[in-house]
Amino acid sequence: MIRLEEIHKSFGTLHVLRGVSLEIAKGEVLVIIGPSGSGKSTLLRCANLLVEPDQGRVFIDGVHVNRPEVSTEWVRQQVGMVFQSFNLFTHLTAIENVMLGPIRVSGLAPQQARAKAQALLARVGLAAKANSYPAELSGGQQQRVAIARALAMDPKAMLFDEPTSALDPEYIREVLDVMTALARDGMTMIVVTHEMGFASSVASRLVFLDAGLIIEEGRPEEVFQSPRHERTRAFVSKILR
Amino acid sequence: MATEVAGYRTPVRPIVSRTRVVWAAETFVGVLFFIFLLQLLLGFNILDSRLWAIYWPAFGRGIWGTLWFTALILPLSVAVGFVLGWARISRFRSVAWPVAIYVDFFRGVPPIVIAIFAFLIGPSLLPQRFQSGTLGITVAAIALALHSAAYQAEIFRAGFQSVPRGQLDAAQALGMTPWQAIRHVVLPQALRLSLPPLGNEFAVVIKDTSLLAAIGARDLFGLALDAQQNLALTPGSDLRWFLILWTAVAIVYFVMTTAVTQLLLFLEHKFHVRGIEAISI
């Protein structure tokens, strides 16, 4: 479904990704963990070309997409993204946030887009909040709207960049519930998160990234319970309390 | 799932709480009170027909002159300022850099000096067929627009830059082209944030049209100066006549600037986003 081959990325003199390869099959849920600054977000952003890799190839459904001939916009329609800080469009209501992509990018008629957006908001449990502005919603509600907004483009896969890190503890559960339901429905997902409960119960595979390299990869319980590498062990012991 | 409080809405605290009617009434009462005060303090009849006979004709023409300059300068300065504000944040330094110099130049020179310069050298730079008696003044008005554009460029730049980077990321992650993202996500937010300082600048633009009188423009201020001369030559005129003249001039400028700033306040209210409430102390 998504394949990253030998991805390198530098920002100035900072070599963030140093040859990362990753493949995720259709319907799979991959969780990426790693210390801050390890390149998790950058790796995720390479998968929808929000960050252009310096070297390496990105494949989506077998198509090599980081070539000038391939439309970047098309790539991003295939892969939805949810951000740590929600990034809802502050000047639009919840339903308008969800409608904007279908109307402007997919060319859907406003009537149809509204019906679709209303259905998606119902799916994330926010049908009643359709006409609220982001500033009127809690963090958890905002993040669920953001998930609905990404789903409105009918993506083949979803990327989650620390979706619960900016949330107050009481709102984490509701977002993880929506993500779990999405995974159960067969969505292909790459999730950067330190929610170990979510990783254990939902992820099919877990990757530990450190200093721009994949250090360890395996089933979540393997990595958590018997990490093979010293650095993985040190990191896991810090986040599993 | 978190508990949803059905029908919950953050109470809206409007920026404009007074209605237009109340506002108009207040102004009317204010003006009446002012006239009453003048009468009381100066023992002077503001409706003295001899006085109005002297400068009423000049007033009519002067207001049209000021309106004409405003109509020329305001839209031009907004258009130029918007483009410059955009160019100012270009990642291409060859675009951003000249704009920075432009802004610094116009901010550092008094508008009246710019107007005089434009008046002196502007016409000679244009082809013969454009030449006419008032060309110099028109060029000077355009120069004032370019002066204000420098300030507005900074206003728009601040507006653009106050939209978080994440908004653009989110728009592009949906598959929008950079242009679509700017058009539908960045611009609406940037312009809303630009409105309050723009209102300020518009008021300055309107008042600064009076500077054109220095080069002989027949605007409200210029013709008021003429009327003042006439008053000085009129037997029996005294200080109070001059005070009335300039009070009337002040009121006209006040009404013009207030009309424009109220329009912007209306837009601000219209694009107000619920949940983002202004602090009040």
Boltz contact constraints between the chains, C-beta under 6 A:
constraints:
  - contact:
      token1: [A, 73]
      token2: [B, 175]
      max_distance: 6.0
  - contact:
      token1: [A, 73]
      token2: [B, 177]
      max_distance: 6.0
  - contact:
      token1: [A, 76]
      token2: [B, 173]
      max_distance: 6.0
  - contact:
      token1: [A, 76]
      token2: [B, 175]
      max_distance: 6.0
  - contact:
      token1: [A, 77]
      token2: [B, 175]
      max_distance: 6.0
  - contact:
      token1: [A, 81]
      token2: [B, 173]
      max_distance: 6.0
  - contact:
      token1: [A, 85]
      token2: [B, 166]
      max_distance: 6.0
  - contact:
      token1: [A, 87]
      token2: [B, 166]
      max_distance: 6.0
  - contact:
      token1: [A, 87]
      token2: [B, 170]
      max_distance: 6.0
  - contact:
      token1: [A, 89]
      token2: [B, 185]
      max_distance: 6.0
  - contact:
      token1: [A, 91]
      token2: [B, 188]
      max_distance: 6.0
  - contact:
      token1: [A, 91]
      token2: [B, 189]
      max_distance: 6.0
  - contact:
      token1: [A, 91]
      token2: [B, 273]
      max_distance: 6.0
  - contact:
      token1: [A, 101]
      token2: [B, 174]
      max_distance: 6.0
  - contact:
      token1: [A, 104]
      token2: [B, 180]
      max_distance: 6.0
  - contact:
      token1: [A, 104]
      token2: [B, 184]
      max_distance: 6.0
  - contact:
      token1: [A, 105]
      token2: [B, 174]
      max_distance: 6.0
  - contact:
      token1: [A, 105]
      token2: [B, 175]
      max_distance: 6.0
  - contact:
      token1: [A, 105]
      token2: [B, 176]
      max_distance: 6.0
  - contact:
      token1: [A, 125]
      token2: [B, 1]
      max_distance: 6.0
  - contact:
      token1: [A, 128]
      token2: [B, 4]
      max_distance: 6.0
  - contact:
      token1: [A, 133]
      token2: [B, 273]
      max_distance: 6.0
  - contact:
      token1: [A, 133]
      token2: [B, 274]
      max_distance: 6.0
  - contact:
      token1: [A, 133]
      token2: [B, 275]
      max_distance: 6.0
  - contact:
      token1: [A, 135]
      token2: [B, 275]
      max_distance: 6.0
  - contact:
      token1: [A, 135]
      token2: [B, 276]
      max_distance: 6.0
  - contact:
      token1: [A, 136]
      token2: [B, 10]
      max_distance: 6.0
  - contact:
      token1: [A, 136]
      token2: [B, 274]
      max_distance: 6.0
  - contact:
      token1: [A, 136]
      token2: [B, 275]
      max_distance: 6.0
  - contact:
      token1: [A, 140]
      token2: [B, 2]
      max_distance: 6.0
  - contact:
      token1: [A, 153]
      token2: [B, 174]
      max_distance: 6.0
  - contact:
      token1: [A, 174]
      token2: [B, 1]
      max_distance: 6.0
  - contact:
      token1: [A, 174]
      token2: [B, 2]
      max_distance: 6.0
